[in-house]
């Protein structure tokens, strides 16, 4: 079996507020209690475990692949609410969307989520991945 991502942990200061945020923005199904975590599941079955203190919080980057219509809803909502977003991680292109691939396909935008995590939504997978990147090392 090849490796695939099963779950990840996002540390936050307010677990309940963060769970509501992710469920709302990413249009996820309802969360469940999962021991120390509140968890949500993405459509590809990856589980996001939301953890509150005593975990250490260091802002990370998380990117979510979404459909074009979902992307449009997120961008429209951010525009209506005045939520800042940018086309690039450094933030040099505020209130713009970026391109995912060098051939012009796919759209992306970056925004700050709970506790300063840099979140990204994009509408296409990378097509510029070198073929050799799929080879096993050894």
N, C-alpha and C positions, 0 to 999 in steps of 0.2 A: 504494500500500500504506500502511495506517495504521501508526503507530509502536507497537511493543510492546517490552517489556523482553527482552533476549537473555541478558545475564549481568550479574553483579555481583561485586565483590571484597570479601571479608571479611578484614581483616587480623587476625592473631592471633600470639601469642608462640610457641605450640607447634602447628604445622600438623597433625601426625599426631593429636594428642589432639583438636583441634578437629574434624577430619574425622570421627573416630570418634563424637564427641558428636553432630554433625548427622545422621550416618547412623543412629545409634541412636534419638535422640529423634524425628526426623522420618520414620523408617522408609524411608530412601532406598536406592536401589540402590548397589552398590559404587562407590567413587571411582576415578578414574584420574589418572595423571600427565599434566599438561598444561603442559609447559614449567616455568615458575617456580611454578606452582600445583599443588595437588591439587584436582580438580573433582568435583562431584556435580551431578546433574541432577534437577530437580523434575518432577513429572508433567506440568506444562504446558510443558515443554521449556526453562524458564529454567535457566541454569547458574550455580551458585555456585562461584566460584574462591576457594579458601582460600589465603591468602598469609602467609608467615612473614617475620620480619625479613630484610632491612633496611627493611621497610615501617613507616611510622608508624602506631601503634595509637591511635585515638581511638574510644571506644565509640559505636556507632551503634544505630539501631533497625531491626529487620527483622521483618516480620509475615508469617506463613505461614497460608494458608487450608487447613484440614484438615477431613476428614469428622467427623461427630459421634462415631462410634465411636473414631476416632483421638484426638480431643480427650479422650474419657473415659479412654482408656489413658494418655495423658500425665498427666492430673490424678491418676489412681489411682497411677501410678508416683511422682509427686512427693509425694503424701500418704504413701505407704509408705516412701519414702526420706527424708522430711523436707526435700525441696527447697522452698525458699521460692518462692511465687508470689503475685500480687496481681491484683485486678480492675481496677486503674488504674495509669497510669505513675508517679504520685508515690509509690505504695505505701501509700496510706492505708487500703486494704481488704485486708490480708494474708489469705491462704488462702481467698479468695473468688474467684468468677468474675464477670465483668462482662457486660453486654449490649452487642451490637454496634450495633443500630439503635434509634431512638426508639420504634418500634412493638413493641419487646420481642423481636424475632427475633435469633437468633445469640448465641453465647457467646464469651467471650474470656478469656484470662489472660496476664499478663506475667511474665517471669522473666529472670534474668541468665544469659547463656550465657558461652562462653569470652571471657576478657579484658574482662568487664563489659558486653558488648554486651547491650542490652535487646531480648529476643526476645518475640514475641507469637504465640500461635496463636489463630485465630478460626474459627468455623464458618459464617460467612455473609459475603457481600460487603456493602458499604455500600449501603443502599437510599435514603439521605437525600441523595444527590449531586444538586445542582441540575441541572436539564436543560440550562441554558446552559453548564455546565462542559464539555460535549462539543463546543461550537462552536469553530471554528478562529479564531485571532486573525489579524488582518491587515488 
